[in-house]
Amino acid sequence: MARKIGSRYTAHQILGRGSAGTVWLGEGPEGPVAIKLLREDLASDQELVGRFVQERTALLGLDHPHVVGVRDLVVDGNDLALVMDLVRGTDLRTRLDRDRRLAPEAAVAIVADVADGLAAAHAAGVVHRDVKPENVLLDMQGPLGPGGAHPALLTDFGVAKLIDSPRRTRATKIIGTPDYLAPEIIEGLPPRAAVDIYALATVLYELLAGFTPFGGGHPGAVLRRHVTETVVPLPGIPEELWQLIVQCLAKAPASRLRASELGVRLREQLPVLAGMPPLDVDEPESEAEGAYDAASQPESEAAGVSSAQGESERERVRRGAVPLVRGAAPDSNRDTHTSMRVPAPDELAGGARGTARAPRASGAPRPGSARHRAMARRRRVTLGTAAVVLAAAIGVGTWVATSGDNADATPQDTKNSAPASP
């Protein structure tokens, strides 16, 4: 059913839902548009509405081929909406869900597009703060690029900043998506352009590997890994590309590349990556433990998993689906604008192993799994049997050698060896 948004726009049908609001296919004076209608509780926050209006000039001024343009901001009664260019295609998360991982050439081409969009935004003083596959759109009507990649556009500029207002979050809270949060945000520092570079490098790693470098398990464990652990190398990619990823995942913001530099350096890698197939690695085992004890947190900040919920619930936690509000259905830890407690220094320092979870060769069993234990038992039995056979073979060989010496002795030899008669 059609819905009026302000005096100039009409929303016709829902295209998608997110934690911050709903995206509609709409119509405006200049044709089809996408309308992001923010949640009603956000629209009723007068301070947020004021910030919304203040951001208008910066957001409307972002004009780049790899940025989804914001055409208008609408404040009308209970409606708070961003009117954006309509991109005919899909988002990068949907592509990942279908293909699991991309060929390196296509992955690098997509990330280079996003880096170019970020460079334009950073030059205008705008930090995205929530770069992730859900916020990268692929234009299916655009010309194909290297590796058959569709042009990539970054969307949802300004949404994280609007929601992260002083009244809505305290200094003890983190707003963001755990898998892509830069260490400085976790440590309570203000987000600057370098946080987008860290998140984009995480996206590139995920496109190549099929999983994020520090994800898995409870969000608290994910936060700790960002701060304390180093990224594990991905086998099978050129060293120069790997060094780019490492530099952009540096813990120190000043060590990371700028967006403009990253875009150029990535495109330099494209000829080397041409024709390279997707990597053949499996996701490492997720930790069941986390840096937080969920039961010790307030109800609004985390949720525990009781023993009464059974093994299936605990399995969901190990796979990264954790309910962030007690009693709620489990969410993906990639959901936008997750509100989490800032970890204390001792929590971030505790349990670090120095290196993040290592990817496994394709087909290899997960450490600690039933298959892994069965294979270990088979190896022990095989080694034990081989040892027995080897020992038996050595014994038989010794007996044969001794018998052979006696059998080959001549009568003369025997006589010569006899003691002299008295």
C-alpha positions as CSV (number, residue, x, y, z in Angstrom):
1,M,0.0,0.0,0.0
2,A,1.3,3.4,-1.0
3,R,2.5,5.8,1.8
4,K,3.2,9.5,1.6
5,I,6.6,10.6,2.8
6,G,6.5,14.4,3.2
7,S,4.9,16.3,0.4
8,R,7.1,15.2,-2.4
9,Y,7.6,11.4,-2.1
10,T,5.5,8.3,-2.1
11,A,6.7,4.9,-0.7
12,H,5.2,1.9,-2.6
13,Q,6.8,-1.3,-1.4
14,I,9.4,-2.5,1.1
15,L,12.7,-3.4,-0.3
16,G,14.4,-4.4,2.9
17,R,14.6,-4.0,6.7
18,G,17.5,-3.1,8.9
19,S,18.0,-2.4,12.6
20,A,17.8,1.4,11.9
21,G,14.7,1.3,9.8
22,T,13.0,0.1,6.6
23,V,14.0,0.8,2.9
24,W,11.1,1.4,0.5
25,L,10.9,1.7,-3.2
26,G,9.5,5.1,-3.8
27,E,8.6,7.8,-6.3
28,G,9.6,11.4,-6.3
29,P,9.4,14.4,-8.6
30,E,12.4,13.1,-10.6
31,G,11.5,9.5,-10.8
32,P,12.1,6.3,-8.7
33,V,14.0,6.6,-5.4
34,A,14.9,4.5,-2.4
35,I,13.5,5.8,0.8
36,K,15.1,4.8,4.1
37,L,12.4,5.4,6.8
38,L,14.0,5.4,10.2
39,R,12.4,3.7,13.2
40,E,9.6,5.6,15.0
41,D,11.6,5.7,18.3
42,L,14.4,7.5,16.4
43,A,11.9,9.9,14.8
44,S,10.5,10.9,18.2
45,D,13.9,11.9,19.6
46,Q,14.0,15.6,19.2
47,E,17.8,15.8,19.7
48,L,18.3,13.3,17.0
49,V,16.0,15.1,14.6
50,G,18.1,18.3,15.2
51,R,21.3,16.3,14.4
52,F,19.5,14.9,11.3
53,V,18.9,18.4,10.0
54,Q,22.4,19.5,10.8
55,E,23.8,16.6,8.7
56,R,21.7,17.6,5.7
57,T,24.3,19.8,4.0
58,A,27.1,17.3,4.3
59,L,25.1,14.3,3.2
60,L,23.5,16.1,0.2
61,G,26.9,17.2,-0.9
62,L,28.3,13.7,-1.3
63,D,28.4,13.2,-5.0
64,H,30.5,10.3,-6.3
65,P,30.0,7.3,-8.7
66,H,30.7,4.9,-5.8
67,V,28.5,6.5,-3.2
68,V,24.7,6.1,-3.1
69,G,23.6,9.7,-3.3
70,V,21.3,11.2,-0.7
71,R,18.8,13.4,-2.5
72,D,16.7,14.7,0.4
73,L,16.2,14.4,4.2
74,V,12.5,14.4,5.2
75,V,11.2,15.4,8.7
76,D,7.4,15.1,8.7
77,G,5.5,14.3,11.9
78,N,6.7,10.9,13.0
79,D,8.5,10.3,9.7
80,L,12.3,10.7,9.5
81,A,13.6,9.6,6.2
82,L,16.6,9.7,3.8
83,V,15.7,9.8,0.2
84,M,18.4,8.2,-1.9
85,D,19.3,7.2,-5.4
86,L,17.7,3.9,-6.4
87,V,20.4,1.2,-7.2
88,R,19.1,-1.7,-9.3
89,G,20.9,-4.6,-7.9
90,T,21.7,-6.4,-4.6
91,D,23.9,-5.9,-1.6
92,L,27.3,-7.5,-1.0
93,R,26.0,-9.6,1.9
94,T,23.5,-11.3,-0.4
95,R,26.3,-12.0,-2.9
96,L,28.5,-13.5,-0.1
97,D,25.6,-15.6,1.2
98,R,25.2,-17.1,-2.3
99,D,28.9,-17.6,-3.2
100,R,30.5,-17.7,0.3
101,R,33.7,-16.1,-1.1
102,L,34.7,-14.3,-4.3
103,A,37.6,-14.7,-6.7
104,P,40.4,-12.3,-5.6
105,E,40.2,-10.2,-8.7
106,A,36.5,-9.5,-8.2
107,A,36.9,-9.0,-4.4
108,V,39.7,-6.4,-4.9
109,A,37.8,-4.6,-7.7
110,I,34.7,-4.2,-5.4
111,V,36.8,-3.0,-2.4
112,A,38.7,-0.5,-4.7
113,D,35.4,1.0,-5.7
114,V,34.3,1.4,-2.1
115,A,37.7,2.9,-1.2
116,D,37.2,5.5,-3.9
117,G,33.8,6.4,-2.5
118,L,35.3,6.6,1.0
119,A,38.0,8.9,-0.3
120,A,35.4,11.4,-1.5
121,A,33.5,11.2,1.8
122,H,36.6,11.7,3.9
123,A,37.7,14.6,1.8
124,A,34.3,16.2,2.6
125,G,34.8,15.5,6.3
126,V,32.2,12.6,6.5
127,V,33.1,9.3,8.3
128,H,30.8,6.4,7.4
129,R,31.4,4.4,10.7
130,D,29.6,1.3,9.6
131,V,31.3,-0.1,6.5
132,K,30.3,-3.8,6.0
133,P,28.9,-5.9,3.2
134,E,25.3,-5.0,4.0
135,N,26.1,-1.4,3.2
136,V,27.7,-2.1,-0.1
137,L,25.4,-2.2,-3.1
138,L,26.2,-3.9,-6.4
139,D,24.8,-2.1,-9.5
140,M,23.6,-5.0,-11.7
141,Q,22.9,-2.6,-14.5
142,G,26.4,-1.1,-14.5
143,P,29.2,-2.3,-16.7
144,L,31.2,-5.3,-15.5
145,G,34.6,-4.6,-14.1
146,P,37.7,-6.8,-13.4
147,G,36.8,-10.4,-12.6
148,G,33.2,-9.8,-13.7
149,A,32.5,-7.5,-10.7
150,H,29.6,-5.2,-10.8
151,P,30.2,-1.5,-9.8
152,A,30.0,-1.2,-6.0
153,L,28.4,1.8,-4.2
154,L,28.6,2.5,-0.5
155,T,25.3,3.4,1.2
156,D,23.9,4.5,4.6
157,F,26.3,7.4,5.2
158,G,25.3,9.3,8.3
159,V,23.0,6.7,9.8
160,A,25.5,5.5,12.4
161,K,26.4,9.0,13.4
162,L,22.8,10.0,13.8
163,I,22.0,7.1,16.0
164,D,25.1,7.5,18.1
165,S,24.0,10.7,19.7
166,P,25.0,11.7,23.3
167,R,21.6,11.0,24.7
168,R,21.3,7.6,23.1
169,T,24.7,6.2,24.1
170,R,26.9,6.8,27.1
171,A,30.7,6.7,27.2
172,T,30.4,3.2,28.5
173,K,28.6,2.0,25.3
174,I,29.8,1.0,21.9
175,I,27.7,1.5,18.8
176,G,28.7,-0.5,15.8
177,T,28.9,-4.0,14.2
178,P,31.3,-6.2,16.2
179,D,33.0,-7.9,13.3
180,Y,34.1,-4.6,11.7
181,L,34.9,-2.4,14.7
182,A,38.3,-0.7,14.7
183,P,40.3,-1.2,18.0
184,E,40.3,2.5,18.8
185,I,36.5,2.6,18.9
186,I,36.5,-0.4,21.3
187,E,39.0,1.5,23.5
188,G,36.6,4.5,23.6
189,L,38.4,6.9,21.2
190,P,36.4,9.1,18.8
191,P,35.9,7.5,15.3
192,R,37.9,9.1,12.6
193,A,38.5,8.3,8.9
194,A,40.9,5.4,9.8
195,V,38.0,3.4,11.3
196,D,36.5,3.1,7.8
197,I,39.8,1.8,6.4
198,Y,40.0,-0.9,9.1
199,A,36.4,-1.9,8.4
200,L,37.0,-2.0,4.6
201,A,40.1,-4.2,5.1
202,T,37.9,-6.5,7.2
203,V,35.4,-6.7,4.3
204,L,38.2,-7.5,1.8
205,Y,39.4,-10.3,4.1
206,E,35.9,-11.6,4.3
207,L,35.4,-11.5,0.6
208,L,38.6,-13.5,0.1
209,A,38.2,-16.0,3.0
210,G,34.4,-16.3,3.5
211,F,34.7,-15.2,7.1
212,T,36.0,-12.1,9.0
213,P,39.5,-12.2,10.6
214,F,38.3,-11.6,14.2
215,G,34.7,-12.8,14.2
216,G,33.1,-15.8,15.8
217,G,31.6,-16.5,19.2
218,H,30.2,-13.9,21.7
219,P,30.5,-10.2,20.6
220,G,32.7,-9.7,23.7
221,A,35.2,-12.2,22.4
222,V,35.2,-10.5,19.0
223,L,35.9,-7.1,20.6
224,R,38.8,-8.6,22.5
225,R,40.4,-10.1,19.4
226,H,40.3,-6.7,17.5
227,V,42.3,-5.1,20.3
228,T,44.7,-7.9,21.3
229,E,45.2,-10.4,18.4
230,T,47.0,-10.2,15.1
231,V,45.5,-11.3,11.8
232,V,46.3,-14.7,10.5
233,P,47.7,-14.9,6.9
234,L,45.5,-16.2,4.1
235,P,47.2,-18.8,2.0
236,G,47.2,-18.4,-1.7
237,I,47.2,-14.6,-2.2
238,P,50.1,-12.5,-3.4
239,E,52.4,-11.2,-0.7
240,E,51.9,-7.5,-1.8
241,L,48.1,-7.8,-1.5
242,W,48.4,-9.5,1.9
243,Q,50.7,-6.7,3.2
244,L,48.1,-4.1,2.1
245,I,45.5,-6.0,4.2
246,V,47.8,-6.2,7.2
247,Q,48.6,-2.5,7.0
248,C,45.0,-1.5,6.9
249,L,44.2,-3.8,9.8
250,A,47.0,-2.2,11.9
251,K,46.0,-1.5,15.5
252,A,47.4,2.0,15.3
253,P,45.1,4.2,13.2
254,A,48.0,6.3,11.9
255,S,49.6,3.2,10.4
256,R,46.7,2.5,8.0
257,L,46.5,3.8,4.5
258,R,44.2,6.6,3.4
259,A,41.2,5.6,1.3
260,S,42.6,7.3,-1.8
261,E,45.9,5.4,-1.4
262,L,44.2,2.1,-0.8
263,G,42.1,2.4,-4.0
264,V,45.2,3.1,-6.1
265,R,47.2,0.3,-4.5
266,L,44.4,-2.3,-4.9
267,R,43.9,-1.5,-8.6
268,E,47.7,-2.1,-9.1
269,Q,47.1,-5.6,-7.9
270,L,44.3,-6.5,-10.4
271,P,46.6,-7.7,-13.3
272,V,48.3,-10.2,-10.9
273,L,45.0,-11.5,-9.7
274,A,43.4,-12.1,-13.1
275,G,42.0,-15.6,-13.5
276,M,42.9,-16.6,-9.9
277,P,40.2,-18.9,-8.4
278,P,38.6,-18.3,-5.0
279,L,40.7,-19.4,-2.0
280,D,40.2,-22.9,-0.7
281,V,40.1,-22.4,3.1
282,D,37.6,-23.2,5.8
283,E,36.5,-21.0,8.7
284,P,38.3,-21.8,11.9
285,E,36.5,-23.0,15.0
286,S,34.6,-20.3,16.9
287,E,35.3,-19.9,20.5
288,A,32.4,-20.8,22.9
289,E,33.8,-18.5,25.5
290,G,33.9,-14.7,25.4
291,A,35.7,-11.8,27.0
292,Y,32.4,-11.0,28.8
293,D,30.4,-13.1,31.2
294,A,27.0,-12.4,29.7
295,A,25.2,-13.1,32.9
296,S,27.1,-10.4,34.7
297,Q,25.8,-7.7,32.3
298,P,22.6,-5.7,32.6
299,E,19.6,-7.1,30.8
300,S,19.7,-4.4,28.2
301,E,23.3,-5.0,27.3
302,A,23.7,-8.8,26.8
303,A,22.1,-12.1,27.2
304,G,23.3,-15.3,28.7
305,V,22.6,-18.8,27.5
306,S,21.2,-21.0,30.3
307,S,21.9,-24.7,30.5
308,A,18.1,-25.3,30.2
309,Q,18.3,-24.0,26.6
310,G,20.2,-27.1,25.6
311,E,23.1,-27.9,23.4
312,S,21.5,-26.5,20.3
313,E,21.4,-23.1,21.8
314,R,25.1,-23.3,22.8
315,E,25.9,-24.4,19.3
316,R,24.3,-21.3,18.0
317,V,26.5,-19.2,20.3
318,R,29.6,-21.0,18.9
319,R,28.5,-20.1,15.4
320,G,28.2,-16.4,16.3
321,A,24.5,-16.0,16.6
322,V,24.1,-14.4,20.0
323,P,20.9,-12.8,21.5
324,L,22.0,-9.3,22.6
325,V,18.9,-8.6,24.6
326,R,17.9,-11.2,27.3
327,G,15.0,-13.3,26.2
328,A,15.2,-12.1,22.5
329,A,15.7,-14.4,19.6
330,P,19.4,-14.8,18.6
331,D,20.7,-12.1,16.3
332,S,23.6,-12.2,13.9
333,N,26.6,-10.4,15.4
334,R,26.9,-8.5,12.1
335,D,23.6,-6.6,12.9
336,T,23.9,-2.8,12.5
337,H,24.2,-0.5,15.5
338,T,24.6,-3.2,18.2
339,S,24.8,-1.5,21.6
340,M,27.5,-3.2,23.8
341,R,29.3,-2.4,27.0
342,V,32.9,-1.0,26.5
343,P,35.2,-3.7,27.9
344,A,37.5,-2.9,30.8
345,P,41.3,-3.0,30.2
346,D,41.7,-6.2,32.1
347,E,39.0,-7.9,29.9
348,L,40.7,-6.8,26.7
349,A,44.1,-8.0,28.0
350,G,42.9,-11.3,29.3
351,G,43.0,-14.5,27.3
352,A,44.9,-13.1,24.3
353,R,46.9,-15.6,22.4
354,G,48.6,-13.1,20.2
355,T,47.3,-14.5,16.9
356,A,43.7,-14.7,15.7
357,R,42.0,-18.0,14.8
358,A,43.9,-19.6,11.9
359,P,41.9,-20.8,8.8
360,R,42.0,-24.5,8.0
361,A,42.7,-26.2,4.7
362,S,39.5,-27.1,2.9
363,G,38.1,-30.4,4.1
364,A,40.3,-30.5,7.3
365,P,38.3,-31.3,10.5
366,R,37.7,-28.6,13.1
367,P,40.0,-28.9,16.1
368,G,38.2,-30.6,18.9
369,S,35.3,-31.8,16.7
370,A,34.1,-35.5,16.8
371,R,35.7,-36.0,13.4
372,H,39.0,-34.5,14.6
373,R,39.0,-36.8,17.6
374,A,38.1,-39.8,15.5
375,M,40.9,-39.1,13.1
376,A,43.4,-38.7,16.0
377,R,42.3,-42.0,17.4
378,R,42.8,-43.7,14.1
379,R,46.2,-42.2,13.8
380,R,47.2,-43.5,17.2
381,V,45.9,-47.0,16.4
382,T,47.7,-46.9,13.0
383,L,51.0,-45.8,14.6
384,G,50.7,-48.4,17.4
385,T,50.1,-51.2,14.9
386,A,53.0,-50.0,12.7
387,A,55.2,-50.0,15.8
388,V,54.2,-53.6,16.6
389,V,54.8,-54.7,13.0
390,L,58.1,-52.9,12.9
391,A,59.3,-54.5,16.2
392,A,58.2,-57.9,14.9
393,A,60.0,-57.4,11.7
394,I,63.2,-56.4,13.5
395,G,62.9,-59.5,15.7
396,V,62.4,-61.8,12.7
397,G,65.2,-60.1,10.8
398,T,67.6,-60.7,13.7
399,W,66.6,-64.4,14.0
400,V,67.0,-64.9,10.2
401,A,70.4,-63.2,10.2
402,T,71.6,-65.4,13.2
403,S,70.2,-68.6,11.6
404,G,71.8,-67.7,8.3
405,D,75.2,-67.4,9.9
406,N,75.0,-70.9,11.4
407,A,73.6,-72.5,8.2
408,D,76.3,-71.1,6.1
409,A,79.2,-72.5,8.2
410,T,81.2,-75.4,6.6
411,P,82.3,-78.6,8.4
412,Q,85.9,-77.2,8.2
413,D,84.7,-74.1,9.9
414,T,83.1,-76.2,12.6
415,K,86.2,-78.3,13.1
416,N,88.4,-75.3,13.3
417,S,86.2,-73.8,15.8
418,A,86.2,-76.8,18.1
419,P,88.5,-76.8,21.1
420,A,91.8,-78.8,20.8
421,S,91.8,-82.3,22.1
422,P,93.9,-83.0,25.1
